[in-house]
Amino acid sequence: MVLTIQNKKEMTIDFRLKQLKKIEMNKYFKWLIWLVAFIPGIYLAANWNSLPEKVALHFDLKGNPDRYGDKTELLVVVAVLSLMTVGIYFLLSNIYKIDPKRYAAENKDRLQRMGFAVGIFMSALCCVII
């Protein structure tokens, strides 16, 4: 009987440690998403002088450019995609608050990780566009 009580205490302690790790990870995600969102802007600033004055901004289905623009238009593209990155992360990490059936509350941590993964994908996509 004593062994059972000790195992329950150990299980409770392990569960609490896992919860603390999740809370700390969530704090890191909230700060790290800002860095992930600004990586394309930093990349654009680092390569600004090597970009030509006219850059291809739109391509047809065959991959041929059909719209050219000034390289300053890339600033707008990077700003919009960075804001979308942060917005999608915060939407997915807080969607449980607006879910009328409260199903999303069970997957709160999963949705936050999914939002972070989408943020990384969008930042990488923006770097490829540059």
C-alpha positions as CSV (number, residue, x, y, z in Angstrom):
1,M,0.0,0.0,0.0
2,V,2.8,2.4,0.8
3,L,4.4,1.7,-2.5
4,T,1.2,2.7,-4.3
5,I,1.0,6.0,-2.5
6,Q,4.6,6.7,-3.3
7,N,4.0,6.0,-7.0
8,K,1.0,8.3,-7.0
9,K,3.1,11.1,-5.5
10,E,5.9,10.5,-8.1
11,M,3.3,10.6,-10.8
12,T,1.8,13.8,-9.5
13,I,5.3,15.4,-9.3
14,D,6.1,14.2,-12.9
15,F,2.8,15.6,-14.1
16,R,3.5,19.0,-12.5
17,L,7.0,19.1,-13.9
18,K,5.6,18.4,-17.4
19,Q,3.0,21.2,-16.9
20,L,5.7,23.7,-15.9
21,K,7.8,22.7,-18.9
22,K,4.8,23.4,-21.2
23,I,4.2,26.8,-19.6
24,E,7.8,27.8,-20.0
25,M,7.8,26.5,-23.6
26,N,4.7,28.6,-24.3
27,K,6.5,31.7,-23.0
28,Y,9.4,31.0,-25.4
29,F,7.1,30.6,-28.3
30,K,5.5,33.9,-27.7
31,W,8.8,35.7,-27.8
32,L,10.4,33.5,-30.5
33,I,7.6,34.1,-33.0
34,W,8.6,37.8,-33.2
35,L,12.2,36.7,-34.1
36,V,10.8,34.3,-36.7
37,A,8.6,37.0,-38.1
38,F,11.4,39.5,-38.5
39,I,13.9,37.1,-40.1
40,P,12.7,37.9,-43.6
41,G,13.1,41.7,-42.9
42,I,16.7,41.1,-41.6
43,Y,17.4,38.9,-44.7
44,L,16.1,41.6,-47.0
45,A,18.2,44.3,-45.3
46,A,21.3,42.2,-45.6
47,N,20.8,41.6,-49.3
48,W,19.4,45.0,-50.2
49,N,22.4,46.3,-52.0
50,S,22.8,43.2,-54.1
51,L,19.2,43.3,-55.4
52,P,18.6,44.8,-58.8
53,E,16.5,48.0,-59.1
54,K,13.7,46.1,-60.9
55,V,12.7,42.7,-59.5
56,A,10.2,40.2,-60.7
57,L,7.1,40.3,-58.5
58,H,4.6,38.0,-60.2
59,F,5.0,34.8,-62.3
60,D,2.7,32.9,-64.6
61,L,2.0,29.2,-64.5
62,K,5.1,28.4,-66.6
63,G,7.4,30.3,-64.2
64,N,8.0,33.3,-66.4
65,P,7.8,36.7,-64.8
66,D,4.9,38.8,-65.9
67,R,5.1,41.7,-63.5
68,Y,8.2,43.7,-62.6
69,G,8.5,46.3,-59.9
70,D,10.8,48.4,-57.9
71,K,12.8,46.6,-55.1
72,T,11.1,48.9,-52.5
73,E,7.9,46.9,-53.2
74,L,9.6,44.0,-51.5
75,L,9.4,46.0,-48.3
76,V,5.6,45.9,-48.5
77,V,5.6,42.1,-49.2
78,V,7.9,41.4,-46.3
79,A,5.9,43.6,-43.9
80,V,2.5,42.1,-44.9
81,L,3.9,38.5,-44.6
82,S,5.5,39.3,-41.3
83,L,2.3,40.7,-39.9
84,M,0.4,37.7,-41.2
85,T,2.9,35.4,-39.5
86,V,2.4,37.0,-36.1
87,G,-1.4,37.3,-36.7
88,I,-1.8,33.6,-37.6
89,Y,0.2,32.5,-34.6
90,F,-1.8,34.6,-32.2
91,L,-5.1,33.5,-33.8
92,L,-4.2,29.8,-33.5
93,S,-2.8,30.1,-30.0
94,N,-5.9,32.0,-28.8
95,I,-8.6,30.3,-30.8
96,Y,-9.8,28.3,-27.8
97,K,-11.1,31.6,-26.3
98,I,-13.6,32.1,-29.2
99,D,-14.5,28.5,-29.8
100,P,-18.3,28.3,-29.0
101,K,-18.2,24.5,-28.4
102,R,-15.0,24.6,-26.4
103,Y,-13.3,21.8,-28.3
104,A,-10.2,23.8,-29.0
105,A,-9.4,24.2,-25.3
106,E,-8.4,20.5,-25.2
107,N,-5.9,21.1,-28.0
108,K,-4.5,24.4,-26.7
109,D,-0.8,23.4,-26.7
110,R,-1.1,21.6,-30.1
111,L,-2.7,24.7,-31.7
112,Q,0.1,26.9,-30.3
113,R,2.7,24.5,-31.8
114,M,0.9,24.4,-35.0
115,G,0.8,28.2,-35.1
116,F,4.5,28.4,-34.5
117,A,5.1,25.8,-37.3
118,V,3.0,27.9,-39.7
119,G,4.9,31.0,-38.7
120,I,8.2,29.3,-39.5
121,F,6.8,28.1,-42.9
122,M,5.6,31.6,-43.8
123,S,9.0,33.2,-42.8
124,A,10.8,30.6,-44.9
125,L,8.5,31.3,-47.8
126,C,9.1,35.0,-47.5
127,C,12.9,34.4,-47.6
128,V,12.5,32.3,-50.7
129,I,10.4,35.1,-52.3
130,I,13.2,37.6,-51.7
